Amino acid sequence: MRRGWTRRSVLASAAALGPAILVRPTRAAEYRLSQYHNQAASGTLHKNLTAMWAAISAETNGRVEATVYAENNKLPGGDPDALKMLIAGDIQFFTLMGGIIGTVVPVAEAQQLPFAFKSAAEAHKAIDGPLGQYIGEEMAAKGMHLFPVAGFDNGMRQVASIPHPVAQPSDFAGMKIRVPPGQMMLDTFGAFGAQPVTTSANKIYDALKTGLVNAQENPLAILEGFKLYELVKYVSLTNHMWSGFNEMAHLATWKALPDDIKVVIERNVTRYVRQQRQEQAAVNTSLRDDFVRRGLVFNEIDQAAFRAKLPGVYAKWKEKLGTKCWSLVEAEVGKLG
């Protein structure tokens, strides 16, 4: 253990195919780790993960060394490939939204229930509490460790489009909209009448530019981080879902770490999750005025018309998530469906 990980995992960590920050200690490290995430190197997630691992290295006197890879080290398969690598132990730490974790652990999709959370703060409270604990228990059965305070923030998701704004569900007719992998997303936008298309986050720009899609949905910070504001013309403030980036560890790796190192890592995950949430909220709040100055047109929507399209989605996911998970969600947000 103290001599590092397998040759395979070390090589995966050392590959330099994308933006990466090596958090280098002052002494030879006993534990060399990789941290993947899907966001741009300019964003608050990368900044805080880098600072987090630097703090962990300092507090462990150089026993821990981590390399932080933005945009999943440019993996061709994006998040799904990185998730497989985490489960296999080829990478040791990874942040990911619940909807994509849900392809392996279905209850994680509860984080993306449409119109469930009214704000990012409401979502944070839920995932830091019994709902998040339950999701973590289910993830452990699949070989992943979810931290008690794990949810780095992405924010409330908005629809940004090229051809026209979205003011009512009928505006989605014929619209090809990029969504991340995850059945909840496909079901939701299918119910609205759109044609959902999945790509990795760092391929949204090309998908919009080539016409593969003519809309996408994400918090405003993603429009900035991946320069999508250069292509979209309208931003409809749908607030249809919250999403975040759950900090996870490969379970066997986590269990094998000494307790004193686990304490340091967990404490710093909590610290930097909370710090990044504040920073991301400030970015998402300030960007509307910036985008208006750049020529983007914003509009508000009446959520009731969109919720009216979702009874079938709620019924399907109540059954799929199970009574316990659904009850934990409704304990936080009130009755759905």
Residue, then its C-alpha position, 0 to 999 in steps of 0.5 A: m500500500r505505502r509503495g503506491w498503487t498498481r502500475r495500471s492506475v499510476l499510468a492512468s494518473a500520469a497521462a498528460l492528455g489534458p489540463a492537469i495540476l500536480v499537487r507536489p509535496t516536499r517529500a516523497a509521497e507514500y500515496r499517489l492519487s488521481q482526481y478527475h472532473n469534467q469541468a474546464a480548468s478555469g472554473t471554480l471546481h478545478k480551482n477548489l479541487t486543486a486547492m483541496w489537494a494542496a491542503i491535504s498534501a500540506e497537512t499530511n506532510g507530503r505523504v499524499e500527492a494528487t494530480v487533478y485532471a480537468e475535463n476528465n483528462k480528455l477521455p474520449g468517452g467522457d464521464p461514463d469512461a471516467l466512472k468506469m475507471l473509478i469503479a475499477g480503481d484506475i483512478q482514485f477520486f472523481t466528481l460527477m453529477g447524480g444523473i450520470i452516477g445513476t447509470v450505475v446507482p439508480v437512486a443517485e438520479a434523485q438529485q436530478l428530479p425535475f422541479a424538485f429543488k427550488s434552489a441550490a441551497e435547498a439541494h445542498k441541504a438535501i444531499d448533505g442529509p439523509l437523502g445523501q446518506y442513503i445514496g452513499e450507501e447504495m453507491a458503496a454497494k457498487g464500489m464507490h465511496l461518497f463523502p458525507v459532504a460531497g456535493f460541489d455545486n454546478g447550480m440550477r440548470q437553464v435552457a440556452s438555445i440558438p433558434h428561439p427562446v423557450a417560454q412554453p413546452s411547445d417551444f421544445a417541439g423539434m428542438k435538438i437539445r444536448v443533455p448529459p447521460g442519464q435516463m432522467m434527463l432523457d425522460t424529462f426533455g422527451a416529455f417536454g417534446a424535445q429531442p435530447v442528444t447526449t455528449s460529454a461536457n467538453k463537446i457541447y461547443d462542437a455539437l452546437k457549432t456543427g448543428l448536431v444540437n441547437a440548444q443545451e441546458n446547464p447552469l450559466a457558469i457552464l456557458e462561460g466555462f466552455k464559451l457557449y455564449e459565443l453560439v447560443k442566442y437565448v437563455s430561458l430561466t427554467n430552473h428545471m433541475w439542480s446539479g452538482f459534482n459529487e466527490m467520490a473515491h474508489l471504495a477499496t482505495w479509500k478503505a485501505l488508506p490510514d485513518d489519519i489520512k482519511v480524516v484529513i481528506e474528509r475534512n478538506v473535502t467538506r471545507y472546499v465543497r462549502q467554499q466552492r458552493q459559495e463561489q459558484a453561486a456568485v458566478n452564476t448570479s453575476l453572469r446574467d448581466d455579463f451575458v446581457r451585455r454580450g447580446l444574449v436575450f433572457n426570459e422567465i418561464d411559468q414552471a406550472a406549464f412544464r410541470a403539467k407535462l411530467p406526471g408520467v415521468y414522476a410516476k415512472w421514477k417514483e417506482k424506479l427510485g423506490t419508496k424510501c428514496w422518494s420519501l426522503v426527497e419529498a421530506e425535503v421538497g414536499k409532494l411531487g407529481 
